[in-house]
Amino acid sequence: MQTLAIVGASLAGLSAARAARAQGFTGRLVIIGDEEHRPYDRPPLSKDFLLGSITAEDLSLETETDDLDAEWLLGARAVSLDADSKTIGLADGRVVQADGIVIATGARARQLPALAGLSNVFSLRTLADAQSLAPELVPGSKMAVIGAGFVGAEVASSAASRGMDVTLVDTKPVPFAAQLGMEMGSVVAGLHTGKGVRLISSAVVEDFYAGEGNVTGLRLADGTFVAADVVVVGIGAEPNVEWLAGSGVKVDGGVLCDAMGRTNVPGIMAVGDCAAWFDAAVDRHRRVEHWTGALERAALAVQALLDDDAPAQPLKPPYFWSDQHGVKIQFAGHSAGYDRLDVEAGDAEHSLLAVYYREDVPVAVLGMNQPRLFTKWRRSLAPSAPKPAAAVVPPVLTPAGEPALAGAAAGL
């Protein structure tokens, strides 16, 4: 292989580039990114960066030990792929031809079309998003957050700590229940209400009120009015895969891959938030929108790309963390279908360690301000044994993927 092109310059793309060099690739390495910035860390955007405790420079993912000898094409959006010739077309008319390609184009924040163009409506996915939202965190002003996924919840937490009057609106009866179960979802929800956040569950945004280009409030389906000086939409993410239309690379809610990141086209891999890998633990393809997944799976995919005989590796259980109202929440594993939940340590008001079981086998663990115990239990979770994907089925989101807003079909 003479040229390796990585399409995507965030964590997954950078991790793939590092893995390629670490595994002995000495050829031309091209990294294509649609943002102008070099790779930066996204999780702090909704927390420390939003609160001003760190700067954009502090977000850099590159280190002094990185020696990638890469050709960086930043501010260059990929718009097409010819899979046969492995030629990538860029929005500015340039083309990049490679022998191997790693697709790492990530995902973008899902939008509500009815609120497009209004000046006080924000989403949070990129550094530019966070830079726009940060000045709006004004003590005493009102913020409405639509969607109580982890990004929305973290923004609500940051805003409340700034002294804002925060309302968090979600379609689910218990926020986070899909990821953590009803009992633990209620515990996390209690973190918000305990800090003065108004949590409205089982609610659909039906309409909004606007004046002079701003939203002044939301009307819910039951008639409830939510006043707002600032609105944040946190209803999940859409994979950036449209540019692959007509390429021959199979896409179904994400780039479909086997358990090593191989697409249906030899020599083309996919990693990160845009990729739906086959996971034997759930017997289907799924997108894993986790920071650690972008690190670990990029290395596996590059190994398979550079070595056709690379053995399949078991996938580690998904892991994510979140910081809300001073509590570090850590979760690992697959909680779906659990039949027993044991609280091993702590209590709901301060810190706890909860273990999820299925047929007496631990399948997931939740820690709240219990980092040491969490790490111990996380290591006990069995990885997913590799096996070939038997069928292509639509992917599902992991705990980091926020649910879509129920009212989206109505244009909101």
Secondary structure by P-SEA (a helix, b strand, c coil): ccbbbbccccaaaaaaaaaaaaaccccbbbbbbcccccbbbcccccccccccccccccccccccccccccccccccccccccccccbbbccccbbbbbcbbbbcccccccccccccccccccccccaaaaaaacccccccbbbbbccccaaaaaaaaaaaaaccbbbbbbcccccccccccaaaaaaaaaaaaaacccccccccccccccccccccccccccbbbbbbcbbbbccccccccccccccccccccccccccccccccccccccccccccccccccbbbbbccaaaaaaaaaaaaaaaacccccbbbbcccccccccccbbbbbbcccccccccccccccccccbbbbbbccccccbbbbcccaaaaaaaaaacccccccccccccbbbbccccccccccccccc
